[in-house]
Amino acid sequence: MHNVIKVTDKIFWIGANDRRLKLFENHFPLQFGVSYNSYFIDDCETAVLDTADGAVLSQYFENLEAALAGRPLNYLIVQHMEPDHCAGIAALVARHPEVKIVLNGKTVAFLKQFFPEAEKWNDRFIVVTNGQNFSVGNTNLTFVFAPMVHWPEVMVTYDSTHKVLFSADAFGSFGAINGNIFNDHTNMRANLSEYRRYYTNIVGKYGMQTAKLLRTAADLEIKAICPLHGLILREDFAYIIEKYTRWASYTPEDKAVMIAFASMYHHTENAVELLAAELDRLGVYNMKIYDVSNVDCAHLVAESFRVSHLILAAPTYMNDLYPQMAHMLHSLQAHGLKNRQVALIGNGSWAPQAVKLMRGCLENMAGVNVLGEVEILSSVNDGKLAELKELAGKIVASLR
């Protein structure tokens, strides 16, 4: 049964949900599935913006045909060539041989890489340039290129007739849509952690490019933002833009502490607990502790974008850094995190290396300041407890 949902009088959501998917990109854990959003413009001409993932194409095409109601499909607008949005293109062309494909030059190359049959589609292509205007009937569209948000061919589409921004992967979120496709004030703020986790892990590396797109969006009159994943945003824009601006500029949301630790036999964990107790005694209440062996790295990356202060604690392992902590630090580097205050705790029974190796990773991250270090030999003794308390004092002074 089709599921076509009205966005405006002329725009309809024709996407589909995948509630069975457990790993997005076979990597990021999904507790509540994911939506694949596609949009249909119903004017005196018709257009579709992007398709959907291969897992949901049966539902997707049922929605598309219901929206068309027997009419021809004039245009397919391709904003992003990642397979979770482009998988239906070849099948759509086979179903609708009349369709013209609106895309940019970089998209043409990717399209032919994914679909060899596209070598025969050159007469279908309408290749557009940055800032170009395009009409679907009486609906006026403008294409704005957004390279590396988060692929090089990405473009977003502004509908100046209905004041709608089709934002590709920008402003997206994890989670399937539950009935109502629109956010409201409560939904956006209640689900902020999933917006943050999506942005930081999928787009976070490209803050400069995202910031440029945000400046463009700030100058537009917008009544709705239609992303390719998650809810359609139609209110609370100032709050949304403020959050994305912070994430894109690597500015902490909260003056807060995240402690991420790895521990084999609880000795490093004990050092973390002692440090946390001292921080609490000194009045630090905005603090969370994560065991990197039991928390997916995507959550750790998102939390690292949220907080101002990181405390990293890990043992030496096979003369190297404990693997899960090494993975976390590699991920933070890969996602471009910068401008954080950090404290380090290492542990080793002989030839301790953890602090040195963690510090080496941090040296490759811009604007990261190491407040202090404590290196434990096997377990915490009175002397190391004093060092942990001294480190807590430095962290508190930095927070203030």
C-alpha angles and dihedrals in degrees: 000000000000123000112201115164126195118239098168132344089279104026126073135182110233099169131120140226129234107202093167097062111106101178123041109215083001086282117067117068117240119202095178104026124243140267126230107208125205126168134213125208111209107196133124080293124038132227140176124208108214128326128238146257120296092245093066103034095114091060092038095057092045088056093046095051091048090052092049093048091198098316124125120263108238103185142018110196112203112202099164133019100204107128095243086068105026103043093102098052099097092045091048091052090049091051094044111034088172094065123115117211116225112202144129129259096263090050091056090061094048092045091057091047092055097037115033089189087068088079084081095050101076092113089058096054123104102189112203134195132222111287093011118150121225132180130217100190105301094343113104117210132186122197118218117189114228105182115193094013070135114310124034096247098051119130131172126214127224118202103204092182095062097019093240126147114207095203104185109212093343115104090016129141142194118252135075118265114259106212101291109070094196127087121225131194092274097046096051095049095039091052097038092118090063092048089050093046091049095047098043096046100037104032104009097105091062101060096142092053092045091050090054091053091047091054089052092048091049090062094053129088101239130184096168139013113210111196127185092244130036135001127348108248117222106153142027090050095156091056092046095048091046092054095046091046090056093048092046092050093044089240113152115248094208137029090234144126128244116191113198116183142174120203134171103187102014096261095109088041089053090054089052092050091050092049092048091050090053092048089051090050089053092052104265105141102154095080137124130189124210131186103218091208092061104034122070113248092236089067091048091052091050092049090048089057090050102051134062098215131048126192112194121192127178143144128242110259124193089341088304138081119291104271100238092049090047089052092051093050091047089052092050090051092047091051092050099240112179143159100050136137111232137187124193134212120185133183132198136152093208132004094007112208106161100097093045092049094046091048089050091055092048092052087069092057117084120238096008113143120196107216096189148323137228121192114197124201105218098308142008116275129178093275093051091045088058090050091050090052090049089050090051089055091054091050092050092048089052092049090053 
